[in-house]
Amino acid sequence: MTFTITHQSGNARVGKLKTAHGIIETPFFMPAATKATGKYLTTDDYQKAGVKALISNALILSFKPGIETVQKLSGLHNFMNFKGIIFTDCGGFQMSRTMFQTKSKKGLHFRNPFDNSSVVITPQKIMNIELTLGSDVAMMLDDMSGYGVSKEEARMAMENTHRWGKESLQWHQKLKNDSKHSKQLLFGIVQGNFYPDLREESAKFINSLDFDGIAIGGVAIGESKEEMYAAVDAALPFITKDKPRYVMGVGSPEELLELIGRGIDCFDSVYPTQNARHCTLFTATGRIYIDGLKYQHDFTSIDKKCKCHTCKNFTKAYLHHLTKIKEPAAKRLMSIHNLYFVLQLIEKAKKNIKTGTFTEFKDGFLRKWNSNKKEN
């Protein structure tokens, strides 16, 4: 068994996922190292902050540096010097970027931003890329419809996703057998946009296939929190509880706790570090905006209980100064803090699941977090 559940509190659960690079306890959060690095952060920053898993983008890495370069170092772990667990996304999310050109039943058509060449990503091609990169968990090729599309467009994208899911599985197994050494896991992706009946249909179909885990994709793309929760709620009853369940692209503290409470096991997002780069910092009592004038002479740490590198070594006044002189080091230091905060939040959630007090913990945290929506 690659996944086992060890504790449960309501629908929230703690489990263990076995991968080629070790066992990781769920739920867990993955920062986005899209191009084999974070923005302003390196893998040693991740490891010192306590990151045990991260996600990179297979499509973008195939453009630059190219899978041949990574292969020469025997895989992505060595290339980026990360000893933890690595997921690779297929690139379907890049449909929202300028490099996307069009799609067909065959696959997704992109323009390589580095040399302007046209590239068609098919299930066969992306499975080969992800296996060559050597990630612990690969994502199938999916077709993510944008926020606000018609039901007809959403259905077409869902049908592509279902067809490509079957093909991804077939090619992944064939290529794994040919390589004779890969222990890479493959996760399926549920689509269906924000139409509950399509979400149900997609969840049933993807769940019927022999994936190692099931992700809910196509959320956190501009919709309200209520719409996102509704999309997840429409799919969850039709996804087995015996495999890890992954909501892609979600990373705000309140969303993480709400989804953990629904039984979600893994997450990824740029949210914590993106907020940090825009001077928004997380604390137990809500957000603070460090570029505000009130912090010019505040010689306390961001959060007195926080043990991250930033809080142990620097004051709000110093971080405020760095933001005002537009020093890039500010973005690194603030990103470290927000990432550490989210990782510790999930550790606390797991502790409370194990003691059967998760709901009380979640409600208490959210009361403080939401008590002052404005500046702290």
URFENQUI-V649025 format. One record per pair of residues at least 24 apart in sequence whose C-alpha atoms are under 8 Angstrom apart, sorted by the first residue. I is the first residue (numbers start at 1). J is the second residue. D is the distance in whole Angstrom. If there is no record, write none. Layout:
# URFENQUI-V649025
i	j	d
I	J	D
I	J	D
This chain:
# URFENQUI-V649025
i	j	d
2	212	8
3	242	7
3	243	6
3	244	7
4	242	7
4	243	8
5	242	8
7	353	7
7	354	6
8	353	6
8	354	7
8	356	7
9	353	5
9	354	7
9	355	8
9	356	5
9	357	7
9	358	6
9	359	8
10	261	7
11	260	8
11	261	6
11	262	5
11	263	5
12	260	5
12	261	5
12	262	6
12	263	5
12	264	7
12	353	7
12	358	8
13	260	8
13	263	6
13	264	8
13	265	8
13	350	8
13	353	6
14	265	8
14	350	6
14	353	7
14	354	7
15	265	8
17	244	8
19	85	8
19	136	6
19	137	8
19	183	7
19	184	7
19	185	7
20	136	6
20	183	6
20	184	7
21	83	8
21	84	6
21	85	6
21	136	7
22	84	8
22	85	7
24	52	7
26	265	5
26	266	7
26	350	8
27	260	7
27	264	7
27	265	4
27	266	5
27	267	8
27	346	7
27	350	7
28	53	8
28	265	7
28	266	5
28	267	6
28	343	8
28	346	7
29	53	7
29	54	8
29	251	8
29	266	6
29	267	5
29	268	6
29	342	8
29	343	7
29	346	8
30	54	4
30	55	6
30	266	8
30	267	6
30	268	5
30	269	7
31	55	7
31	268	6
31	269	6
31	270	6
31	339	8
32	56	6
32	268	7
32	269	6
32	270	6
33	57	8
34	60	8
35	60	7
35	61	6
36	61	8
36	76	8
36	80	6
37	80	7
40	328	8
40	329	8
40	331	7
40	332	5
40	335	8
41	332	6
41	335	8
41	336	8
43	80	7
43	81	7
43	82	6
44	82	8
45	336	7
46	336	8
47	82	8
49	308	7
49	309	8
49	336	7
49	339	7
49	340	6
50	340	7
50	343	7
51	84	8
51	343	7
52	84	5
52	85	6
53	84	6
53	85	4
53	86	6
53	87	7
54	84	8
54	85	7
54	86	5
54	87	6
54	268	8
55	86	6
55	87	5
55	88	5
55	89	7
55	268	7
56	86	7
56	87	6
56	88	5
56	89	6
57	88	5
57	89	5
57	90	6
57	91	6
58	88	6
58	89	6
58	90	6
58	91	6
58	126	8
58	129	7
58	130	6
58	133	8
59	89	8
59	90	6
59	91	5
59	126	7
59	129	8
60	91	7
62	129	7
63	112	6
63	113	8
63	114	7
64	114	7
67	129	7
67	132	7
67	133	6
70	133	6
71	132	6
71	133	7
74	134	8
75	132	7
75	133	5
75	134	5
75	135	8
76	133	5
76	134	6
76	135	7
77	134	8
77	135	8
85	135	8
85	136	6
86	135	5
86	136	5
86	137	7
87	135	6
87	136	6
87	137	5
87	138	6
87	139	8
88	130	7
88	135	6
88	137	6
88	138	5
88	139	6
89	138	6
89	139	5
89	140	8
90	126	6
90	130	8
90	138	7
90	139	6
90	140	6
90	141	6
90	142	8
91	141	8
92	141	7
92	142	6
92	143	6
92	144	6
93	144	7
95	144	7
96	146	8
105	160	6
107	164	8
108	143	8
122	164	8
123	164	6
123	165	8
123	167	6
123	168	5
123	171	7
124	167	7
124	168	6
124	171	6
124	172	8
127	168	7
127	171	7
127	172	6
127	175	8
128	172	8
128	175	7
131	172	8
131	175	8
131	176	8
131	182	7
131	184	7
134	182	8
134	184	7
135	184	7
136	183	7
136	184	5
136	185	6
137	184	6
137	185	5
137	186	6
137	187	7
138	184	7
138	185	6
138	186	5
138	187	6
139	186	6
139	187	5
139	188	6
139	189	7
140	164	7
140	165	6
140	168	6
140	169	8
140	186	7
140	187	6
140	188	6
140	189	7
141	165	7
141	168	7
142	189	7
142	191	8
143	191	8
144	191	7
144	193	8
144	217	7
144	218	6
145	192	8
145	193	6
145	218	7
146	193	8
146	218	8
146	221	7
147	193	7
147	194	8
147	221	6
147	222	6
147	223	7
151	195	7
154	192	6
154	193	6
155	192	7
155	198	7
157	191	8
157	192	8
158	191	6
158	192	6
158	198	8
158	202	7
161	189	8
161	190	8
161	191	7
162	202	7
162	205	7
162	206	7
165	189	8
165	206	7
166	209	7
169	210	8
169	211	7
185	212	6
186	211	6
186	212	6
186	213	7
187	211	5
187	212	5
187	213	5
187	214	5
187	215	7
188	212	8
188	213	6
188	214	5
188	215	6
189	214	6
189	215	5
189	216	6
189	217	6
190	214	7
190	215	6
190	216	5
190	217	6
190	235	8
191	216	7
191	217	6
191	218	6
192	218	8
193	218	6
193	219	8
193	231	7
194	227	7
194	228	8
194	230	8
194	231	6
195	231	7
196	230	8
196	231	6
196	234	5
196	235	8
197	234	8
199	231	7
199	234	6
199	235	5
200	234	6
200	235	5
200	238	7
202	235	8
203	235	5
203	236	8
203	238	6
203	239	6
204	238	5
204	239	7
207	238	7
207	239	6
207	240	7
212	243	7
212	244	8
213	243	5
213	244	5
213	245	6
213	246	8
214	239	7
214	243	7
214	244	6
214	245	5
214	246	6
215	245	6
215	246	4
215	247	6
215	248	7
216	245	8
216	246	6
216	247	5
216	248	6
217	247	6
217	248	5
217	249	8
218	248	8
219	247	8
219	248	7
219	249	7
219	250	8
220	248	8
220	249	6
220	250	6
225	255	8
229	259	8
253	342	7
253	345	8
254	366	7
257	346	8
257	349	8
257	362	6
258	362	8
261	358	8
261	359	7
272	335	7
272	338	5
272	339	6
272	342	7
273	334	8
273	335	5
273	336	8
273	338	6
273	339	6
274	335	8
276	331	6
276	334	5
276	335	5
276	338	6
277	330	8
277	331	5
277	332	8
277	334	7
277	335	7
279	323	8
279	331	8
279	334	7
281	334	7
281	337	8
281	338	6
282	337	8
282	338	6
282	341	7
283	341	8
284	365	7
284	368	7
284	369	6
285	368	5
285	369	5
285	370	8
285	371	8
285	372	8
285	376	8
286	368	7
286	369	4
286	370	7
286	371	8
286	372	7
286	373	7
286	376	7
287	369	8
287	373	8
287	374	8
287	375	7
287	376	7
288	375	6
288	376	6
289	375	7
290	316	7
290	319	7
290	320	6
291	320	5
291	323	6
291	324	7
292	320	8
295	320	6
296	320	6
296	321	7
306	341	8
308	336	7
308	337	6
308	340	6
309	333	8
309	336	7
309	337	7
310	334	7
310	336	7
310	337	6
311	337	7
